[in-house]
Amino acid sequence: MKPSGTAGKHHEDRHARDSELEFKIVARRNRLLGLWAADKLGLSGDDAQAYAKEVIKADFEEPGDEDVIRKIMADFAEKSVAVEEEQVRRGIVELLSIAREEVLAEQ
């Protein structure tokens, strides 16, 4: 049953804030992951920042993390960077915690 009146509005507002917060956290995680991958690819400075933005954009291809993993692994393969997919997956988990802490600290 859907909450009504003021309680319903409060519930909708909270859901919207939670969704926005989660979006920010995942985007931050993808930026951190992109910077990590950029380093592995030998990129630095503005090039690393630009690559991190590409990783963030890659996450809009489909729900979940597979689009991000696919992009990074393809870039690693193209540049002959020896990183296993499992390392990228571990990075996603580890960097999500860091991103959550950073974003929540900014609130």
Backbone hydrogen bonds in HBPLUS format (Angstrom, degrees):
<---DONOR---> <-ACCEPTOR-->    atom                        ^
c    i                          cat <-CA-CA->   ^        H-A-AA   ^      H-
h    n   atom  resd res      DA  || num        DHA   H-A  angle D-A-AA Bond
n    s   type  num  typ     dist DA aas  dist angle  dist       angle   num
A0008-GLY N   A0004-SER O   3.24 MM   4  4.44 153.2  2.31 102.3 104.3     1
A0009-LYS N   A0005-GLY O   3.06 MM   4  6.41 156.4  2.11 151.1 157.7     2
A0010-HIS N   A0006-THR O   2.88 MM   4  6.10 161.4  1.92 151.9 157.1     3
A0011-HIS N   A0007-ALA O   2.93 MM   4  6.12 156.8  1.99 145.2 151.6     4
A0012-GLU N   A0008-GLY O   2.93 MM   4  6.19 159.9  1.97 148.9 154.0     5
A0013-ASP N   A0009-LYS O   2.85 MM   4  6.08 161.2  1.89 152.9 158.1     6
A0014-ARG N   A0010-HIS O   2.92 MM   4  6.11 160.3  1.96 149.8 155.1     7
A0015-HIS N   A0011-HIS O   2.93 MM   4  6.14 158.3  1.97 148.0 154.4     8
A0016-ALA N   A0012-GLU O   2.94 MM   4  6.16 157.7  1.99 147.9 154.0     9
A0017-ARG N   A0013-ASP O   2.95 MM   4  6.22 158.7  2.00 149.7 155.2    10
A0018-ASP N   A0014-ARG O   2.83 MM   4  6.04 162.8  1.86 152.7 157.6    11
A0019-SER N   A0015-HIS O   2.88 MM   4  6.05 158.0  1.93 149.0 155.0    12
A0020-GLU N   A0016-ALA O   2.97 MM   4  6.14 159.2  2.02 146.8 152.5    13
A0021-LEU N   A0017-ARG O   2.88 MM   4  6.04 157.4  1.93 148.8 155.4    14
A0022-GLU N   A0018-ASP O   2.92 MM   4  6.11 160.4  1.96 147.9 153.0    15
A0023-PHE N   A0019-SER O   2.98 MM   4  6.16 153.7  2.05 145.0 152.3    16
A0024-LYS N   A0020-GLU O   3.02 MM   4  6.29 157.9  2.07 147.8 153.1    17
A0025-ILE N   A0021-LEU O   2.95 MM   4  6.22 154.7  2.02 149.2 156.5    18
A0026-VAL N   A0022-GLU O   2.98 MM   4  6.20 165.5  2.00 152.6 155.5    19
A0027-ALA N   A0023-PHE O   2.94 MM   4  6.11 160.1  1.98 149.4 155.6    20
A0028-ARG N   A0024-LYS O   2.90 MM   4  6.05 155.8  1.95 144.9 151.7    21
A0029-ARG N   A0025-ILE O   2.86 MM   4  6.12 157.8  1.91 148.0 154.7    22
A0030-ASN N   A0026-VAL O   2.87 MM   4  6.11 157.5  1.92 148.3 154.3    23
A0031-ARG N   A0027-ALA O   2.92 MM   4  6.19 146.9  2.03 143.2 152.6    24
A0032-LEU N   A0028-ARG O   2.92 MM   4  6.21 164.6  1.94 155.7 159.0    25
A0033-LEU N   A0029-ARG O   2.82 MM   4  6.04 157.5  1.87 150.0 157.1    26
A0034-GLY N   A0030-ASN O   2.77 MM   4  5.86 152.2  1.85 140.7 148.9    27
A0035-LEU N   A0031-ARG O   2.88 MM   4  6.19 150.4  1.97 148.5 156.3    28
A0036-TRP N   A0032-LEU O   2.99 MM   4  6.24 153.9  2.06 145.0 152.1    29
A0037-ALA N   A0033-LEU O   2.86 MM   4  6.11 165.0  1.88 152.5 156.5    30
A0038-ALA N   A0034-GLY O   2.77 MM   4  5.88 152.2  1.84 142.1 150.9    31
A0039-ASP N   A0035-LEU O   3.05 MM   4  6.23 153.8  2.12 141.8 147.5    32
A0040-LYS N   A0036-TRP O   3.18 MM   4  6.57 155.0  2.24 144.9 151.3    33
A0041-LEU N   A0037-ALA O   2.89 MM   4  6.20 139.0  2.06 145.2 157.6    34
A0041-LEU N   A0038-ALA O   3.04 MM   3  4.90 122.7  2.38  91.2 106.6    35
A0043-LEU N   A0038-ALA O   2.81 MM   5  5.01 162.6  1.84 153.1 147.4    36
A0042-GLY N   A0039-ASP O   3.02 MM   3  5.07 158.5  2.06 103.6 110.1    37
A0048-ALA N   A0044-SER O   3.32 MM   4  4.61 153.4  2.39  96.1 100.5    38
A0049-GLN N   A0045-GLY O   3.06 MM   4  6.43 158.8  2.11 151.4 157.7    39
A0050-ALA N   A0046-ASP O   2.86 MM   4  6.04 158.9  1.90 149.4 155.1    40
A0051-TYR N   A0047-ASP O   2.95 MM   4  6.14 153.9  2.02 142.7 150.0    41
A0052-ALA N   A0048-ALA O   2.93 MM   4  6.18 156.8  1.99 148.7 154.9    42
A0053-LYS N   A0049-GLN O   3.09 MM   4  6.42 149.5  2.18 145.0 152.6    43
A0054-GLU N   A0050-ALA O   3.08 MM   4  6.45 145.5  2.20 142.2 151.7    44
A0054-GLU N   A0051-TYR O   2.99 MM   3  4.97 118.2  2.38  94.8 110.7    45
A0055-VAL N   A0051-TYR O   3.02 MM   4  6.42 148.8  2.12 150.3 158.8    46
A0056-ILE N   A0052-ALA O   3.04 MM   4  6.38 155.9  2.10 146.6 153.0    47
A0057-LYS N   A0053-LYS O   2.96 MM   4  6.23 161.7  1.99 149.3 153.8    48
A0058-ALA N   A0054-GLU O   2.92 MM   4  6.12 146.6  2.03 142.5 151.9    49
A0059-ASP N   A0056-ILE O   3.16 MM   3  5.54 142.3  2.31 105.4 115.3    50
A0060-PHE N   A0057-LYS O   3.04 MM   3  5.68 167.3  2.06 119.9 124.0    51
A0061-GLU N   A0058-ALA O   3.22 MM   3  5.77 168.9  2.23 119.1 120.9    52
A0068-VAL N   A0065-ASP O   3.05 MM   3  5.38 121.8  2.40 106.8 120.8    53
A0069-ILE N   A0065-ASP O   3.00 MM   4  6.29 166.4  2.02 160.9 165.1    54
A0070-ARG N   A0066-GLU O   2.83 MM   4  5.91 162.9  1.86 148.4 153.6    55
A0071-LYS N   A0067-ASP O   3.09 MM   4  6.21 158.2  2.14 139.9 145.2    56
A0072-ILE N   A0068-VAL O   3.03 MM   4  6.27 175.1  2.03 158.0 158.5    57
A0073-MET N   A0069-ILE O   2.87 MM   4  5.97 169.1  1.88 156.7 160.4    58
A0074-ALA N   A0070-ARG O   2.94 MM   4  5.99 153.9  2.00 144.5 151.8    59
A0075-ASP N   A0071-LYS O   2.96 MM   4  6.22 156.6  2.01 150.4 157.0    60
A0076-PHE N   A0072-ILE O   2.85 MM   4  6.12 155.7  1.91 151.1 158.4    61
A0077-ALA N   A0073-MET O   2.88 MM   4  6.07 159.7  1.92 145.9 151.5    62
A0078-GLU N   A0074-ALA O   2.89 MM   4  6.09 158.6  1.94 147.1 153.0    63
A0079-LYS N   A0075-ASP O   3.11 MM   4  6.29 147.5  2.22 142.7 150.2    64
A0081-VAL N   A0076-PHE O   2.78 MM   5  4.73 168.9  1.79 141.4 143.3    65
A0080-SER N   A0077-ALA O   3.14 MM   3  4.85 160.7  2.18 100.0 105.4    66
A0083-VAL N   A0081-VAL O   3.07 MM   2  5.94 122.8  2.41 110.1  94.3    67
A0087-GLN N   A0084-GLU O   2.97 MM   3  5.42 133.4  2.19 108.4 120.2    68
A0088-VAL N   A0085-GLU O   3.01 MM   3  5.14 117.7  2.42  99.2 114.4    69
A0089-ARG N   A0085-GLU O   2.95 MM   4  6.31 160.3  1.98 155.5 161.3    70
A0090-ARG N   A0086-GLU O   2.89 MM   4  6.11 155.2  1.95 145.9 152.6    71
A0091-GLY N   A0087-GLN O   2.91 MM   4  6.08 153.0  1.98 142.0 150.0    72
A0092-ILE N   A0088-VAL O   2.95 MM   4  6.28 148.6  2.05 148.0 156.2    73
A0093-VAL N   A0089-ARG O   3.26 MM   4  6.61 157.7  2.31 145.8 150.0    74
A0094-GLU N   A0090-ARG O   2.90 MM   4  6.16 173.5  1.90 159.9 161.5    75
A0095-LEU N   A0091-GLY O   2.77 MM   4  5.70 165.5  1.79 151.4 156.3    76
A0096-LEU N   A0092-ILE O   3.04 MM   4  5.98 136.1  2.24 135.4 145.6    77
A0098-ILE N   A0094-GLU O   3.40 MM   4  6.78 159.2  2.44 143.8 149.0    78
A0099-ALA N   A0095-LEU O   2.80 MM   4  5.92 163.7  1.83 148.3 153.3    79
A0100-ARG N   A0096-LEU O   2.88 MM   4  6.02 158.6  1.93 146.5 152.3    80
A0101-GLU N   A0097-SER O   3.06 MM   4  6.30 163.5  2.09 148.3 152.1    81
A0102-GLU N   A0098-ILE O   2.95 MM   4  6.21 164.8  1.97 154.2 158.4    82
A0103-VAL N   A0099-ALA O   2.89 MM   4  6.04 172.9  1.89 158.3 160.0    83
A0104-LEU N   A0100-ARG O   2.93 MM   4  5.96 166.7  1.95 152.1 156.5    84
A0105-ALA N   A0101-GLU O   2.97 MM   4  6.02 146.8  2.08 143.1 152.0    85
A0106-GLU N   A0102-GLU O   3.22 MM   4  6.48 130.6  2.47 137.9 150.0    86
A0106-GLU N   A0103-VAL O   3.08 MM   3  5.19 136.1  2.28  98.2 110.5    87
A0107-GLN N   A0104-LEU O   3.22 MM   3  5.24 151.8  2.30  99.0 107.3    88
